[in-house]
Amino acid sequence: MLADIAAQFRAHPVATLLELASVVVCIGLFLGTLLLLSSGAPTGRGGPWLALIGVGAVFVVFWTALVPIYERLVYA
């Protein structure tokens, strides 16, 4: 499995890095959500919750808007 990832990285370094970073972000969002849920409901401004939501929103916008625009510009 690690050899497959290394081969894919040599063939397509940017795409592989983006995919691996996406997996790390998803795991981080999941663990962050579990951690924040275990600490209870947000009180006051809810800074950690806002940060988690912000990271998730940026992640979604990146994959649904910026990546398709980039692909259209590069592969058009």
N, CA, C and O of each residue as an XYZ file, in Angstrom:
304
protein
N       0.817     -1.185      0.000
C       0.000      0.000      0.000
C       0.869      1.260      0.000
O       0.604      2.195     -0.755
N       1.889      1.288      0.831
C       2.769      2.448      0.877
C       3.525      2.611     -0.444
O       3.771      3.733     -0.888
N       3.887      1.499     -1.063
C       4.570      1.549     -2.355
C       3.641      2.114     -3.423
O       4.085      2.844     -4.310
N       2.348      1.779     -3.343
C       1.384      2.319     -4.300
C       1.252      3.832     -4.151
O       1.174      4.559     -5.141
N       1.227      4.297     -2.907
C       1.131      5.736     -2.674
C       2.383      6.441     -3.173
O       2.298      7.528     -3.745
N       3.545      5.830     -2.960
C       4.796      6.429     -3.433
C       4.830      6.486     -4.952
O       5.282      7.476     -5.527
N       4.357      5.436     -5.602
C       4.321      5.423     -7.067
C       3.350      6.479     -7.587
O       3.636      7.167     -8.568
N       2.214      6.603     -6.931
C       1.248      7.617     -7.338
C       1.818      9.012     -7.103
O       1.584      9.919     -7.902
N       2.563      9.190     -6.017
C       3.162     10.488     -5.738
C       4.184     10.855     -6.811
O       4.257     12.012     -7.226
N       4.966      9.890     -7.260
C       5.941     10.177     -8.326
C       5.243     10.542     -9.631
O       5.722     11.396    -10.377
N       4.115      9.898     -9.905
C       3.399     10.171    -11.150
C       2.621     11.490    -11.088
O       2.622     12.261    -12.047
N       1.967     11.739     -9.969
C       1.127     12.929     -9.820
C       1.327     13.523     -8.425
O       0.505     13.296     -7.538
N       2.405     14.276     -8.221
C       2.712     14.742     -6.858
C       1.676     15.694     -6.271
O       1.332     15.568     -5.096
N       1.177     16.633     -7.046
C       0.237     17.616     -6.509
C      -1.091     16.951     -6.162
O      -1.639     17.188     -5.085
N      -1.604     16.135     -7.048
C      -2.884     15.467     -6.805
C      -2.797     14.536     -5.600
O      -3.713     14.492     -4.779
N      -1.709     13.800     -5.494
C      -1.546     12.879     -4.364
C      -1.445     13.653     -3.060
O      -2.044     13.260     -2.060
N      -0.702     14.735     -3.059
C      -0.579     15.553     -1.854
C      -1.924     16.139     -1.440
O      -2.245     16.169     -0.252
N      -2.712     16.604     -2.408
C      -4.037     17.135     -2.096
C      -4.950     16.061     -1.512
O      -5.690     16.321     -0.563
N      -4.897     14.864     -2.072
C      -5.753     13.789     -1.577
C      -5.346     13.358     -0.170
O      -6.205     13.144      0.685
N      -4.048     13.231      0.072
C      -3.593     12.851      1.409
C      -3.897     13.946      2.431
O      -4.281     13.653      3.563
N      -3.726     15.196      2.032
C      -4.052     16.304      2.924
C      -5.550     16.326      3.218
O      -5.956     16.657      4.332
N      -6.360     15.983      2.247
C      -7.801     15.928      2.462
C      -8.174     14.855      3.475
O      -9.057     15.066      4.307
N      -7.515     13.721      3.409
C      -7.767     12.662      4.379
C      -7.394     13.143      5.782
O      -8.127     12.904      6.741
N      -6.264     13.812      5.893
C      -5.826     14.328      7.195
C      -6.814     15.369      7.723
O      -7.138     15.365      8.910
N      -7.294     16.255      6.855
C      -8.263     17.271      7.280
C      -9.563     16.607      7.725
O     -10.141     17.002      8.737
N     -10.026     15.606      6.985
C     -11.261     14.906      7.370
C     -11.111     14.222      8.721
O     -12.013     14.288      9.556
N      -9.995     13.577      8.935
C      -9.757     12.935     10.234
C      -9.700     13.980     11.331
O     -10.250     13.776     12.413
N      -9.038     15.099     11.062
C      -8.965     16.178     12.043
C     -10.330     16.773     12.358
O     -10.628     17.066     13.516
N     -11.157     16.954     11.344
C     -12.505     17.466     11.578
C     -13.328     16.486     12.403
O     -14.067     16.893     13.300
N     -13.203     15.204     12.103
C     -13.936     14.182     12.848
C     -13.502     14.161     14.309
O     -14.336     14.191     15.214
N     -12.193     14.111     14.532
C     -11.694     14.077     15.907
C     -12.004     15.380     16.648
O     -12.327     15.359     17.836
N     -11.906     16.497     15.955
C     -12.243     17.771     16.566
C     -13.709     17.840     16.965
O     -14.049     18.372     18.022
N     -14.573     17.301     16.117
C     -15.990     17.266     16.442
C     -16.245     16.399     17.662
O     -17.000     16.789     18.553
N     -15.625     15.231     17.712
C     -15.794     14.360     18.879
C     -15.292     15.034     20.150
O     -15.934     14.957     21.197
N     -14.148     15.689     20.054
C     -13.579     16.380     21.210
C     -14.498     17.501     21.691
O     -14.742     17.642     22.889
N     -14.999     18.288     20.758
C     -15.877     19.396     21.142
C     -17.221     18.896     21.664
O     -17.788     19.496     22.578
N     -17.733     17.817     21.102
C     -18.978     17.253     21.615
C     -18.808     16.731     23.034
O     -19.715     16.839     23.859
N     -17.637     16.164     23.309
C     -17.410     15.643     24.652
C     -17.265     16.749     25.693
O     -17.457     16.512     26.886
N     -16.926     17.957     25.240
C     -16.779     19.065     26.180
C     -18.098     19.785     26.437
O     -18.153     20.693     27.266
N     -19.142     19.399     25.747
C     -20.460     19.998     25.981
C     -20.811     21.049     24.948
O     -20.054     21.331     24.020
N     -21.985     21.612     25.148
C     -22.486     22.628     24.219
C     -21.637     23.893     24.311
O     -21.081     24.196     25.367
N     -21.539     24.626     23.212
C     -20.747     25.857     23.245
C     -21.404     26.913     24.122
O     -22.627     27.054     24.146
N     -20.582     27.636     24.827
C     -21.065     28.745     25.648
C     -20.336     30.002     25.217
O     -19.203     29.941     24.740
N     -20.977     31.123     25.384
C     -20.352     32.381     24.989
C     -20.246     32.462     23.480
O     -21.208     32.187     22.762
N     -19.080     32.840     23.008
C     -18.870     32.972     21.561
C     -18.704     31.630     20.885
O     -18.988     31.512     19.693
N     -18.255     30.618     21.600
C     -18.070     29.302     20.989
C     -16.904     29.280     20.018
O     -17.019     28.724     18.925
N     -15.792     29.872     20.398
C     -14.628     29.993     19.524
C     -14.159     28.701     18.897
O     -13.957     28.668     17.683
N     -13.971     27.622     19.664
C     -13.525     26.372     19.044
C     -14.527     25.813     18.031
O     -14.143     25.264     16.999
N     -15.819     25.963     18.344
C     -16.832     25.495     17.397
C     -16.777     26.304     16.105
O     -16.888     25.743     15.015
N     -16.608     27.605     16.223
C     -16.518     28.449     15.034
C     -15.287     28.101     14.203
O     -15.340     28.108     12.973
N     -14.190     27.800     14.872
C     -12.973     27.407     14.149
C     -13.200     26.093     13.399
O     -12.789     25.956     12.247
N     -13.843     25.140     14.042
C     -14.120     23.858     13.397
C     -15.033     24.039     12.185
O     -14.795     23.458     11.127
N     -16.061     24.836     12.345
C     -16.978     25.103     11.239
C     -16.265     25.850     10.119
O     -16.498     25.576      8.942
N     -15.405     26.786     10.479
C     -14.643     27.531      9.467
C     -13.725     26.641      8.666
O     -13.654     26.764      7.443
N     -13.016     25.738      9.338
C     -12.128     24.808      8.628
C     -12.948     23.914      7.700
O     -12.552     23.671      6.560
N     -14.080     23.430      8.180
C     -14.942     22.597      7.344
C     -15.470     23.355      6.136
O     -15.525     22.809      5.034
N     -15.856     24.597      6.334
C     -16.374     25.409      5.231
C     -15.298     25.679      4.181
O     -15.561     25.595      2.981
N     -14.100     25.999      4.630
C     -12.998     26.231      3.688
C     -12.689     24.955      2.910
O     -12.427     25.003      1.708
N     -12.719     23.827      3.589
C     -12.470     22.533      2.950
C     -13.512     22.259      1.857
O     -13.166     21.827      0.757
N     -14.766     22.507      2.162
C     -15.836     22.264      1.191
C     -15.714     23.211      0.001
O     -15.836     22.780     -1.146
N     -15.478     24.481      0.258
C     -15.343     25.454     -0.839
C     -14.148     25.095     -1.713
O     -14.219     25.214     -2.936
N     -13.053     24.659     -1.101
C     -11.876     24.279     -1.871
C     -12.207     23.182     -2.875
O     -11.886     23.298     -4.057
N     -12.851     22.115     -2.401
C     -13.112     20.973     -3.290
C     -14.274     21.190     -4.234
O     -14.278     20.615     -5.322
N     -15.269     22.000     -3.866
C     -16.432     22.160     -4.734
C     -16.326     23.351     -5.674
O     -17.046     23.403     -6.671
N     -15.458     24.300     -5.390
C     -15.358     25.475     -6.245
C     -13.969     25.658     -6.837
O     -13.826     25.794     -8.052
N     -12.948     25.662     -5.993
C     -11.610     25.991     -6.492
C     -10.983     24.882     -7.334
O     -10.372     25.169     -8.363
N     -11.118     23.647     -6.925
C     -10.523     22.543     -7.692
C     -11.168     22.426     -9.074
O     -10.436     22.297    -10.055
N     -12.498     22.462     -9.207
C     -13.074     22.413    -10.563
C     -12.655     23.593    -11.443
O     -12.429     23.423    -12.641
N     -12.550     24.788    -10.855
C     -12.098     25.944    -11.642
C     -10.668     25.723    -12.112
O     -10.345     25.983    -13.271
N      -9.816     25.248    -11.222
C      -8.429     24.963    -11.590
C      -8.364     23.922    -12.707
O      -7.605     24.082    -13.663
N      -9.159     22.853    -12.588
C      -9.140     21.809    -13.608
C      -9.612     22.339    -14.962
O      -9.073     21.958    -16.001
N     -10.602     23.206    -14.952
C     -11.070     23.773    -16.222
C     -10.010     24.670    -16.854
O      -9.849     24.684    -18.075
N      -9.290     25.417    -16.024
C      -8.258     26.297    -16.565
C      -7.066     25.507    -17.092
O      -6.524     25.843    -18.145
N      -6.653     24.475    -16.386
C      -5.458     23.729    -16.756
C      -5.727     22.749    -17.893
O      -4.918     22.627    -18.814
N      -6.868     22.045    -17.832
C      -7.127     20.980    -18.794
C      -8.043     21.406    -19.934
O      -8.492     20.559    -20.706
N      -8.329     22.687    -20.055
C      -9.220     23.152    -21.131
C      -8.493     23.261    -22.452
O      -9.095     23.637    -23.458
